[in-house]
Amino acid sequence: MPCTMVCMSTYALVPGGGGDPWEWHRLVQEFEARNQDAIAVRLPAEDDSAGWSEYADAVVEALGGRSEVVVVGASMGGFVAPIVCTKRSVDLLVLLNPMIPVPGETFNAWWLNTGSGAARSTYHASIGLAPGDADDDATIYYHDLPPELSAEAQSRTWQNQSGTPLDEPWPLPSWPDVPTRVLVGRHDRMFPLQFQRQVAGDRLGVPVDEIDGGHMVAMSNPGELADRLVAYRLESRVLPRVEAQAR
């Protein structure tokens, strides 16, 4: 029977570099308030024996036998989330301020291949940031967080990120046959909006949707992000599968 209300789905939240689920904690609370199931996955980022497949396996293991699954991959999680879709049934894939790979590309090659450095420098200049600001986490990642949350983020001991997957070619031969949405923070200082539009268009042939917030939008604007993701899930019930291929 079709859902006429907001049915419960499970949102698998795949973090970026370092694989720390803490970056999702405010969004998890928002999902709980909407009677949705959310799993903030811890990736084996400190394990030098783990590559992309093992990262995806961590997501699959966390999901267990759940159905009605939405996989959300943020930043480096854009390398991991599509692989999850080849290992188990997934109803919707959402890429959030993502790195979007193509077959055989490595994480380390992605930056030059996409021209991310030049795009970031141009954007920083346009908003009045100095070149040295690019190395300041508070300026790049936490600029739109409440002061106390920014201070907490900067004081945390984050997981180290192993270099093992960073030189490993992305293993999929093409993009998975799963409906895919790309959602971008309007004020992302790591991957600027226009840059993300270009990459998503070139590599997936899909437009991006915009939301207020920067690179860590799950912390800076979790309420609106939860609403968007729930709406995406409802729309996906009648959305045809995306035929775009990473190319």
N, C-alpha and C positions, 0 to 999 in steps of 0.2 A: 504494500500500500504506500503511495507517495507521501512524503512528509509535507504537511501543511504548516507545521511549526518548525522551530529550530531543533531538529533532531540532534542527538548526541553523536559527535564524531570524535576521533582521536587525532590530535595534532602532535606529530613527532617533530620536535624542535632540534634541528641540527646546528650546532654552533660553528663559529669560524675558527681561525687559528688558535691553537691552545686547547680547543675542545672542551672548554669549561661551561657547564650548564648554567652557572650563576648568571650569565648574561641574559637569560630568559626569565629570571625569577619574577619580575613584575608582570610579564605577559602571562605566566602560569596562573597567577592570582586572578587576572582578568578572565581567563578561560573558566576558572573555577566558579567565578561569579555568574557566568553565563551557562552553567551546567554542562560544560564541555570538558572532555578528557584531554589533558596536555601532558606530554612526557618530554622533559628537558634532558636530552641525551648527553652523557659524558663520553667523549671520544677517547681512544687510547693514545692520546697525543704524546705522552711521555715514553711510549713503548717503541724502541728502535726497531723492533721486528714487525711492526704493524704498518701496512700500506693502505691504499684506498679501499681495497676489498675488505680488509679487517675493520676499517672505519665504518663501512656500510654494514658489516656484520653486527657491529655494536648497536646500530639503530634497529636492525631486524630483531636482535635479541631483546632489546628494551620493549619493542612492540608486542612480542609474544604472539598470541593468537587473535589479537584485536582485529576487528573489521572496521569499515567506514574510516579509512586512514587518509589523512592529509600529511604529506611530508613537507616541512618548511626548512629550506637550507639558506643560511645567512653567510655572506662573505665567502670564505674558503669552503663553507658547507655546500656551495654550488658545485664543487667537485664530487662531493660525497652523495648528496641527495638523489641525483639521477641513478646512481648505481643501486641504491636501495630499491628503486622501482623495478629493477631487473631481478631482484632476489625474493620479492614477495609482492602480493597484490597491493596496489596503491591507487586511490581514487583521484587524487589531485596532487600535483607538485607545484609548490610556490617557492620562487627564488627571491630572496630579500637582500637588496644591495649586494648582488652576488658576483662571484667570479664564475663566468660561464665558459667551460672548456670546450675544445673540439677534440675529436679522436686523436690519440697519440700525443697530445700536448702535455707538457709538464707544468706544474705550478710555477716553477722558477722561470720557464719560458713565457708564460702567460703575460707577464708584465710588459715585456718588450713587444711581444706579438700584438698586443692590443693598443699599445701607445699610451698606457695608463699614466706613466710619469709625466709626459708632456701635457696631457689633459689635466692632471692634477695641478701642475705648476701654473698653467693658464688660469684655471679656476681660482686658485689661491690669490694670484695677482689681482683678479677681478674683484675680489672681496676685501682686498687690502691686507692680506697676510704677508708677512715677511718670509723669505726663503727658509730661514731657520725654524719657523713655526711648524714646518712639515715633520720635524722630529719630536714635537711635543705632543704626547698622548692626550693631555687635557685639551689642547687646541683642536686636534684632529678628531678624536673619538668622543670626547665627553663635553663638548662645548655647549650642548643643549640639554644637559642633565641638570636637575636641581643640585645646588651646591653640595648638600650633604651626601647625595648619591655619587656625585663626581669624586668627592673626597674618598668615599668608601671604595670606589672602583680603583682609584690610584693607590690606595693603601693595601689592596689585596695582594696575596701571593698567588698569581695565576699559574696554571699548569705550563710547563715548558712544552714547546712544540718541537718534536723530533724532525730531523731533516729527511727521514726515510721516504715519506710519500712525496716530498716536494720535488724530487728528481724522478719520480715514477710516472711514466706516460699514462695519461687518462685512458682506462682500458676499454671503454665502450666503443663499438664500431659506429654507432649513431645515437641520436637522442632517443630515450625510451618512449614507447607509445602510450603516453599518459598526458592528460590535459595539463598544460603548463601555464602558469602566470608569473609575471615578473613585476615586483613591487619595489619602488625606489624612493628613498628619502630625498626630499627636495633640497635639503641642506647638507647632504653627505659630502664631507671634505676629503674622504679617502677615495671614493669613486664618484665623481661629480655626475649630476643628473644627465647632462648632455652626452657625456662619455658612456654612461650606462644605456642610454637610448641607442647609441650607435652600435655598441657591442651586441645588445639583444636583437636589434634589427639585422645585423650582419650574420650573426651566428645561429639565431633561432627563427628569424623572420617574424618576430612577434613584437608588438608595442609594449611599452612599460606603463604601468600605473604609478601615480605619485601619491605620496603621503607626507605630511609635515614631519620633519625629523631629520637627524643626521645618520651616521653609519650605525649607531647603536640605538636605532629607533625602538627596538623592543623594550629598552629601558626608558627612553625619553618620552615616548608616546604610546604606551602599551594599550590604553583603552581603545583608541581609534584603530590600532593595528589588530586587536582582537576582533573588533567589529568587521574590519575588512576581510579577515581570514574566514570568519563565519559566513559572511556574505559570499565569498568565493566558493565555499563548500556548497552552499545552497544552489548557486548558479551552476556548479559543475555537474549537478544531477541531470541537467538537460544540455550540457555543453558537449559538443562533439570532440573526439580526441584530436589533439594537435598533431598535424602531420609534419611539422617543421623538424628538420634534422640539424644537428650541430654539424657545421660544415666549414 
